[in-house]
Amino acid sequence: MDEKVFKILRFSYMHLKESALQQCFLYCALFPEDFKIPREDLIAYLIDEGVIKGMSRKAEFDKGHSMLNKLQSACLLEKVEFGSHFRCVKMHDLIRDMAIQILQENSQDMVKAGARNAKLQFIADSFFEQLRGLKVLDLSYTGITKLPDSVSELVSLTTLLLYSCYILRHVPSLEKLKALKRLDLSGTWALEKMPQGMECLCNLRRKTIVCGNLSIDRDRDFQVMFPKDIQQLGIDNCDDATSLCIFWSLIKNATELETINISDCNSMESLVSSSWFCSVPPPSPSYSGIFFGLKEFNCYDCKNMKKLFPLVLLPSLVNLECIEVGECEKMEEIICGTRSDEEGVMGEESSTDLKLPKLRSLLLIRLPELKSICSVNLICDSLQSIRVKNCEKKLKRMGICLSLLENGEPSPPPSLIAIPPFFNYG
């Protein structure tokens, strides 16, 4: 690199002043040359590394976006458009070379230029022995079959990402990884059994549970247990699960659950049933505790799913903000049941209006058998968006109460910005 150009670039780097901003800049050099870096992913890494810390999750992401905006304003990062859903940044080759030189001067990082994850098939067991300070390990989309046992000694690790390691068979014990906050095992379909020591991960916040590979004893209890404070639950490609009930012993204490993602579970016909709700001891408190903090629910590619939520579950979904359902070819109703079902469980409380008070977004895609959203009238005063695509064949009634204007058209709440035009809402 020309020495004059290098000095100019280095001056721009030193002018950042904030240590966290400098670390954010240098972190971008760890990505491959010309790589389009999704902003959300990059900020998540910075949080995991401790570059951004000490705030709520939303505040952390707001801080991260502010930092990236500053780097763009300083011309150290380029803004890149990548589709309609992903905002990305990119580092120019010359700037990346300068950043790598700074990293090497400070002996902070090792950068292997030109390496491609998909070709990685083997990691020597001794590789991680001298990396005890490692915080983030992302081996997603690699061809490894075994995670080295030395990973069990990475006591500073905050993030372990093994997403879409399709032929991974073995993950060693995670018992000592007390600092682990984020673990992603989704897409590890060849995994022979879940890692030991999962119940010891007291700081875990984001968890994806992968099924079809879980070990279940004769009493249908999982031989692993997850921390009660997990915030995200993912169930992917689990053909043995007929409903969420099968996971009861595993998630019954998960009272801080905020997101549930279910996909490719082709034996599921409903999320839970009203009869099962009544039979769980104790009936309401423990069961509703799982769903009380739920903010987001996504269900995709479940070929036999017909009914989603039972009506009796509504009082437990008071904090639900987003529902997405797509590619479920037999889905008939999103919320099913009758008033009598609800009265049988909720008693005197059933006289109150049925509500999803915080629901902001409802997205329904390719549900050819869908007949209604809800079998009874449902009040959703916080709705901002209802989007329906390729569900119109049998869908005649929303079941969502909106008052009518004099001309008979629905009068949406002020917050509603997008509604489908073609059917009766009441």
Secondary structure, 3 states (H helix, E strand, C coil): CCHHHHHHHHHHHHCCCCHHHHHHHHHHCCCCCCCCEEHHHHHHHHHHHCCCCCCCHHHHHHHHHHHHHHHHHCCCCEEEEECCCEEEEECCHHHHHHHHHHHHHCCCCCCCCCCCHHHCCCCCCCCCCCCCCCCEEECCCCCCCECCHHHHHCCCCCEEECCCCCCCCECCCCCCCCCCCEEECCCCCCCCCCCCCHHHCCCCCEEECCCCCCCECCCCCECCCCCCCCCEEEEECCCCCCCHHHHHHHHCCCCCCCEEEEECCCCCCECCCHHHHHHCCCCHHHHHHHHHCCCEEEEECCCCCCEEEEHHHHHHCCCCCEEEEECCCCCCEEEECCHHHHHHHHHHHHHCCCECCCCCEEEEECCCCCCEEECCCEECCCCCEEEEECCCCCCCECCECCEECCCCCEECCCCCCECCCCCECC
